[in-house]
Amino acid sequence: MGISLLVNILSGINLSVLVFLINLPFVVIAYTQISKKFALKTPIAISLLAAMLAIRGGLFVA
């Protein structure tokens, strides 16, 4: 999420969108290098993180 946060600060693009988009290439790499099962579960986790960021409106800061 670090790269997404930096791009968000510099560009103002929604953090939840950036988290999803920046992680997509890693899903493709996981599909080819690790396993199909892992690569199919990863977008679910990324989508849930992006949804929580969208609902919360940003970082989970106390």
N, C-alpha and C positions, 0 to 999 in steps of 0.2 A: 504494500500500500504506500510505501515511501515515494516511489516514482509518481504514482497517481496524485499524491498530496502535493508534491513539488509542481507538477504540471497544473494542478488546480490553482495553486497560489499564483503562478505566473500567468495563466491564461483566463482564469475565472470559469472554466468549464466545470460543470457539475461533477463532484467527486464520485458519486455512485456510477455515473456513466464512464468516467475514466477508469475506475477500478475494473469494470467489466471489460472495456476495450483493451486496456493494457495487458490484461491477463489472457486474452484469447490466443496469442501466439504460443504461450506456454502450454495451453491445452493441446495444441497441435503437436508440439514437441513431446508432450507426455504420451500422446497417442502412439507416436512412432517409437519412442525410446523406452517407456515404462510398460504400460499395458492399456488395452482398450477399456477395461473395467475402470481403471483409475481415471482415464481421460473422460469417461462418461459421467463419473461422479463429481469431478472437479468443477464443471460449469454450474452444477447445482449449488455447490458451496459458494462459488463466486457470485452467483445470482442472489443467494440469500444475504451475503455480505453487502452487496450493492443495494438490495431492498432495505436492509436495516439502516444503511447510511442515508438512503432517500427518506425513509420514515423519520429518522432521528434528526435529519437536517445537517449532518456533518459528522464530525468525530465524536466518539463517546468520551467526553471530558466531564469529569465530576464537577 
